[in-house]
C-alpha cells in the first residue's frame, strides 16, 4: 500500500519525467528568478536544464523549448537571476562548451546597453539572437573540401601566384601602393560615388517606367535605318553640297573681310549715339502710335475736334533778339536795310539798360513825357516788324 501511494504521489510530482528531477550542482537562479523567452532560428542541441551564462558564469537555466507555429522559430523559455541588472536589449547566442560539449545560452552585453533591466516576461527578439555553427556542419564542410572539393585547384592557384610574384617583388609592391592610393581615392569620393549610384537608380527607374516607349522606339529603329540606307546616295550628295557651300562661304568671308570690318567700324558711332540716347530713344518710340500727337494729346481729342488751352506770353525784347540774327543772315523773307538793323540794335541795347535800371512789369520801347516820342517808337516798331515778317518797312 505504501509503495502504491508513493508511486501515485510520484506521478503527480514528476509530470515531465526525469527533467523534473533536480540535478546536483545545478544552476542557481535565485529565490525570485525572471522568466525570459528567447527567439532562435534553430535551437538544435539545446535541451531543458541547459545552462544560461553571462560572462562565462551560470546565471540561469533553460526551462522549456517550443516552436512558434506562426513564424516557425524556436522559443526558449529560461529562468535567470533578476538581481544582475541585465539590460533590456541584451543579446543571446547559442554556443558549446567545447568541440563536443553541451550547448548553452550565452548572454552578451550590447554596444549601447539600455537603462531598463531585463524584466520577467520579456522577449528577446530574433534580431538579437544567433547561433554558432554545429560541429557536424563544420566537419561535413571540411570533409567535402578535402575529399570532393577544389583543394587541388587551390594548390594550382597558389603555385601560379608564387611563380608570378617570384622576381617581381618591386612591381608587386608598387601595385599594392597604387591599389592603396586607388582605394583611398574611392573612400574620399564615396559621397560622389553614392550620388552616382543614386542617379543610376533614378535613371533605371525612369527607363523602367518608359520601357513601352523605349520598346516602340527600338521596334521602329530598323525601319528608320532602312530608310537611311535607301536614301544613302541623297545623303552623300547633300553632304557634298554642304562641303562645297562651306568652301564658298569661307572664300566669301575672306574676300569681304575688309568691307565687313569697315562696315562695323562705320556702325560704331551710330551705335554709340543710340546707346547715349538711352531712355530718350525708348520714350520717342511711344509717339509712333499717335504721331504727330503725343500720348498726352489723346485725352484732348473729342471726335473731329481737339480741346486746346494755350497760354502765350510775348516779350518784345526776346522777340527782337530772336528775329534780328535771322534778319542779319538773310533768312527772313523781308526788306530791312543796314541802317534799320543798326537802329534796331541800338534800341535793343536801350531796352536792356532800361530793364536793368527800372525792372518794369513788361518790356517795351522807352517812353518819356513827350507823346511824339512814343508815336515815333510805335511807327519804328511797326516798320521793323513789317520788314522782319515780310511786309513793307
Secondary structure, 3 states (H helix, E strand, C coil): CHHHHHHHHHHHHCCCHHHHCCCCCCCCCCCCCEEEEEEECCCCCCCCCCEEEECCEEEEEEEEEEEECCCCEEEEEEEECCCCCCECCCEEEEEECCCCCCEEEEEECCCCCCCCECCCCCEECHHHEEECCCHHHHHHHHHHHHHCCCHHHHHHHHHHHHHHHCCCHHHHHHHHHHHHHHHHHHHHCHHHHHHHHHHHHHHHHHHHHCHHHHHHHHHHHHHHHHHHHHCHHHHHHHHHHHHHHHHHHHHHHHHCHHHHHHHHHHHHHHHHHHHHHCHHHHHHHHHHCCCCCCHHHHHHEECCEECCCCCCCCCHHHHHHHHHHHHHCCCCCCCCCHHHHHHHHHHHHHHHHHHHHHCCCCCCCCCCCCHHHHHHHHHHHHHHHHHHCCCCC
